[in-house]
Amino acid sequence: MITTRVLSAAVVLASASLLAGCSSVDFAPEVGSTPTEAVVVTPEPVGIVAGAEVTAEQARQINDDTKDNAKAYPLPDGRWVIVVKDQPVPDVVAADGGEKSWAAAQEDAANGPDYHKGLEAAAKRYAAETGKRVVHVKRPYTADFVNGGYGYVWTIGDIDDPGPCGTRETCVAKAEAWIAKQHDPASWTVLASAD
């Protein structure tokens, strides 16, 4: 009886000393199983190149980082394209912005003449998504002081002379000339409505 108690005490002490040296992750795997390792996935570094396409995860990283002066712009088909603050906006981004501007003008016109809230929102959204300061060459449905009545009139927003400016091409040229005179012109872009 005494021998059994001594043996039991020895087993308890040995078990306690083994457990004292173990942490919860130090247990041995079951017989026949293979140990698993924690796999840490680090995303690939993103090269900031204007016009380059990136994944949604890379786009999130770019848009979260305020130091690289770049934005990942979302295209309607799910692709993301890099825009760099001091470089020209990639053509695919400019075309998408122009399409959205024209769609906003048509939606505004459905609300009545001289309603331009959608166009204003489109320009603000484009500025936020590109990281650029924007001069908006737009085509609102408004009073046409040249031909009379109402119609879609090419105008330039956000500069000294926001009145009618002729054709899309003459308005874009005027907006670009205005930008060229600004401090840090590379941080600006023209958002030109689709024709």
C-alpha positions, 0 to 999 in steps of 0.5 A, a space after each residue: 500500500 505504501 509502495 503504491 502511494 509513493 509511486 502515485 506521488 512520483 507520477 504526479 510530481 513527474 507530470 507536474 514538472 513536465 507540465 510546468 515547462 510546457 506552454 499551451 502551444 508546446 504539446 506534441 502532435 498526435 501520433 501519425 499527424 504532421 505538425 502544422 506551422 502558422 503561415 504568414 502571408 505578406 502581400 507583394 510590395 506595390 510598385 507605384 507606376 501611373 496607369 498600372 493595374 493592381 489587385 483590390 488588396 493592393 488598391 486598398 494598401 495604396 489608398 490607405 497610404 497617404 505618403 506615396 502621393 498615389 491613388 488606386 482608381 476603381 473602374 466600373 469593370 472591377 479593375 483598379 488603376 494607379 494615379 500618381 499625383 504629379 503625373 498625368 491621369 491615365 487615359 482609361 481613368 480620364 475616359 471613365 471620369 468623362 463618362 461619369 460626368 456626362 451621365 451626371 449631366 443627363 441625370 441632372 437634366 432629368 431633374 430640371 434646367 439649372 440643376 447641377 448637383 450631380 455634376 458637382 458631386 461627380 467632380 468631387 468624387 473624381 478628385 477624391 478618387 484620383 487625388 488630383 485637384 480638378 478643373 471640370 469641363 462639363 456639359 450641364 443642361 442650362 440656359 444657353 446665352 449664345 443660342 438662346 433657350 436651354 440646352 447642353 452647354 460646354 462650361 468650365 467649373 472651378 476657374 475664374 471664368 466659369 461661363 460658356 466656353 465653346 466646344 469641348 476642345 476649346 474648353 479643355 484647352 482653356 482649362 489646361 492653360 489655366 492649370 499651367 499658370 497655377 502653383 504646382 500644376 502637376 497636381 491638377 487635372 482636367 475632368 472633361 465630360 464625354 462628348 
